[in-house]
Amino acid sequence: MTTPRGAAFFDLDRTLMSGSSGAQFGRAAFRSGMVSRRQMTRWGIGHLRFQIRGATDRDTDELVEQIRELLTGVPERALKRMIPDLLAGILPRIYPQMLEEVRAHQDAGRPAFIVSAAGHGVVELLANVLDMEGGIGSRYEVDPSGNYTGAIVDGLNYGELKIGPMRRFAAEHDLDLDASWAYSDSVSDLPMLELVGNPVAVNPDAELARIARERGWRTMSFEKLGQRIAIAGTVLLAAAIGGSGSWIARRRRGLRAR
């Protein structure tokens, strides 16, 4: 009799990494000139809120609208050119404890995958860099000219919408979800955690922590230091953006005075 082949599925934000990959995307987009200082400041505040209490459905709806506004008409190549800067922000925030989990599953013969609302291309590339077996992310529609339309194919890969892609992915890779593990920090990922036989709450929000206790799920908690670092980084980023804006304004005034 063949033993069922399980896998390990890892949420990204506040699970595999400290903080939000969206904040790092915003940073890279600002540095590339794609977004304004005002937009970046708004994202910074949203990231700080996310660090303190996690994401809500309202936050996610706002994110979808921001993605639509930001990406409509933008060449796909423009985002691809941002990826090195984006990864430079994400990789130092990967939790060593979670990499140990990834390696333990791989050594036991279980492939490891990232499941995130972040863009599919970024998720797959990050998985490759971390020597994981693959990833499932949100897919942004591209028109025949190679420009983003602002639409998200099949919706943002968040909450209940993670379930369909995970089931298809498991079927395509001959994976047994009952013999699999899933890791997440947020109650919004409860459907993802309930889909597998071995759910794990990582740095859980209050509601997920309560559910994990009631159901006897394993819990991993090591977010406090990471949270302080991420919040400090957000404040420093806002200061740097403000400082760079002031420098640009002074520079422009100087040029006009000549």
C-alpha positions in Angstrom: 0.0 0.0 0.0 1.4 3.4 -1.0 1.8 6.0 1.7 -0.1 9.2 0.9 2.3 12.0 -0.3 1.8 15.1 1.8 3.2 18.6 1.3 3.8 21.7 3.4 2.0 25.0 2.4 3.3 28.3 3.9 1.6 31.6 3.9 4.1 34.4 3.3 3.3 37.6 5.2 3.9 37.4 8.9 4.3 33.6 8.6 7.3 32.8 6.4 8.5 36.4 6.7 8.3 39.3 9.2 5.9 41.9 8.1 4.2 42.4 4.7 5.6 41.7 1.3 3.2 44.4 0.1 5.2 47.0 2.0 8.4 45.8 0.2 6.6 46.0 -3.1 5.6 49.6 -2.2 9.2 50.4 -1.4 10.4 49.0 -4.7 7.6 50.7 -6.6 8.5 54.0 -5.0 12.2 53.7 -5.8 11.3 52.8 -9.4 9.1 56.0 -9.7 5.9 54.0 -10.2 4.2 55.4 -7.1 4.2 58.8 -5.5 5.4 59.7 -2.0 1.7 60.2 -0.9 0.8 56.7 -2.0 3.9 55.3 -0.4 3.1 57.0 2.9 -0.5 55.5 2.8 1.0 52.1 2.2 3.4 52.6 5.1 0.5 53.4 7.4 -1.4 50.3 6.2 1.7 48.2 6.7 2.1 49.5 10.3 -1.6 48.6 11.0 -1.1 45.2 9.5 1.9 44.6 11.8 -0.1 45.5 14.8 -3.4 43.7 14.2 -3.1 41.8 10.9 -5.2 42.1 7.7 -9.0 42.4 7.5 -11.4 41.8 4.6 -11.7 45.6 4.3 -8.0 46.0 4.1 -7.9 43.4 1.3 -10.7 45.1 -0.6 -8.7 48.4 -0.5 -5.6 46.5 -1.6 -7.5 45.1 -4.7 -8.6 48.6 -5.6 -5.1 50.0 -5.2 -3.7 47.2 -7.4 -6.2 48.0 -10.1 -5.3 51.7 -9.9 -1.6 51.1 -9.8 -1.2 48.4 -12.5 -3.7 49.5 -15.2 -1.6 50.2 -18.3 1.7 49.4 -16.7 4.1 47.2 -18.9 4.7 43.8 -17.4 8.4 44.4 -18.0 8.3 47.3 -15.5 7.3 45.0 -12.6 9.9 42.4 -13.6 12.6 45.0 -13.4 11.5 45.7 -9.8 12.0 42.1 -8.7 15.6 42.4 -7.6 14.8 45.3 -5.3 11.7 43.6 -4.0 13.6 40.4 -3.1 16.3 42.5 -1.4 13.6 43.8 0.9 11.9 40.4 1.5 14.8 38.0 2.0 16.3 39.6 5.1 12.9 39.3 6.7 12.5 35.5 6.2 12.2 33.9 9.7 15.1 31.4 10.3 12.6 29.3 12.3 10.3 28.9 9.3 13.2 28.0 7.0 14.0 25.2 9.5 10.4 24.0 9.1 10.7 24.1 5.4 13.9 22.0 5.5 12.5 19.6 8.0 9.5 18.8 5.7 11.8 18.5 2.7 14.1 16.1 4.5 11.0 14.0 5.4 10.1 13.8 1.7 7.4 16.5 1.7 7.7 19.3 -0.9 7.2 22.8 0.4 5.2 25.6 -1.3 4.4 29.2 -0.7 0.7 30.3 -0.9 0.2 34.0 -0.9 -1.8 36.9 -2.2 1.4 38.4 -3.6 1.9 38.2 -7.4 2.4 34.7 -8.7 5.6 35.5 -10.5 7.2 36.9 -7.4 5.9 34.0 -5.2 7.4 31.4 -7.6 10.7 33.2 -7.9 11.0 33.6 -4.1 10.2 29.9 -3.7 13.0 29.1 -6.1 15.5 31.4 -4.3 14.6 29.7 -1.0 15.0 26.2 -2.6 11.3 25.4 -2.1 9.3 23.4 -4.6 7.0 26.1 -5.9 4.4 28.7 -5.1 0.8 29.8 -5.7 0.1 33.5 -5.9 -2.3 36.0 -7.4 -2.3 36.2 -11.2 -2.6 39.7 -12.8 -4.1 39.9 -16.2 -1.9 41.1 -19.1 -3.3 42.4 -22.4 -1.9 41.3 -25.8 0.4 44.4 -25.8 2.1 43.2 -22.6 0.5 45.7 -20.3 -1.4 45.0 -17.1 -5.2 45.5 -17.3 -5.6 46.0 -13.5 -7.7 42.8 -13.3 -6.8 39.9 -11.0 -7.5 36.5 -12.6 -9.9 34.5 -10.4 -9.6 37.1 -7.6 -6.9 37.8 -5.0 -5.3 34.7 -3.7 -6.5 35.4 -0.2 -8.8 33.8 2.4 -11.3 31.4 0.9 -10.0 32.1 -2.6 -6.8 30.1 -1.7 -8.8 26.9 -1.5 -9.5 26.4 -5.2 -5.9 27.0 -6.4 -4.6 24.7 -3.6 -6.9 21.9 -4.5 -6.0 22.2 -8.2 -2.3 22.4 -7.3 -2.6 19.3 -5.1 -4.4 17.4 -7.9 -1.8 18.4 -10.5 1.1 17.4 -8.2 -0.5 14.2 -6.8 -0.5 15.6 -3.2 -2.7 14.3 -0.4 -4.1 17.3 1.5 -5.1 15.2 4.5 -1.5 14.2 4.8 -0.3 17.8 4.4 0.7 20.7 6.6 -0.3 24.4 6.3 1.1 27.4 8.2 -0.5 30.8 8.6 -0.7 33.7 11.0 -4.3 35.0 10.3 -7.8 33.8 10.9 -8.5 34.9 7.3 -6.5 31.8 6.3 -8.7 29.5 8.4 -10.0 27.9 5.2 -6.5 27.1 4.1 -5.6 25.7 7.5 -8.8 23.6 7.6 -8.0 22.1 4.2 -5.1 20.1 5.4 -4.7 17.4 8.1 -2.0 19.3 10.0 -2.7 23.0 10.5 -0.1 25.2 12.3 -0.7 28.7 13.6 2.3 30.9 13.3 2.5 34.2 15.2 -1.4 34.0 15.2 -3.7 36.9 15.6 -6.1 36.8 18.6 -8.9 34.9 16.8 -6.7 32.3 15.2 -4.8 31.8 18.5 -8.2 31.1 20.2 -9.2 28.6 17.5 -5.8 26.9 17.7 -6.1 26.5 21.4 -9.7 25.1 21.2 -8.7 22.6 18.4 -5.4 21.6 19.8 -3.4 22.9 16.8 0.3 23.4 17.0 1.3 27.1 17.6 4.6 28.8 16.8 5.2 32.3 18.3 8.3 34.4 17.8 6.9 37.6 16.2 7.6 40.2 18.9 11.2 40.9 17.9 10.3 40.7 14.2 7.4 43.1 14.8 9.5 45.7 16.5 12.1 45.4 13.7 9.3 45.7 11.0 7.6 48.7 12.7 11.0 50.4 13.1 11.7 49.7 9.4 8.3 51.2 8.5 9.0 54.4 10.5 12.5 54.7 9.0 11.1 54.1 5.5 8.5 56.9 6.0 11.3 59.2 7.3 13.5 58.3 4.3 10.7 59.0 1.9 9.9 62.3 3.6 13.6 63.2 3.6 14.1 62.3 0.0 11.0 64.4 -0.9 12.5 67.3 0.9 15.8 66.9 -0.7 14.1 66.7 -4.2 12.2 69.9 -3.4 15.3 71.7 -2.3 17.2 70.5 -5.3 14.4 71.8 -7.6 14.4 75.2 -5.9 18.1 75.4 -6.3 17.9 74.6 -10.0 15.2 77.2 -10.5 17.3 79.8 -8.7 20.3 79.3 -11.1 
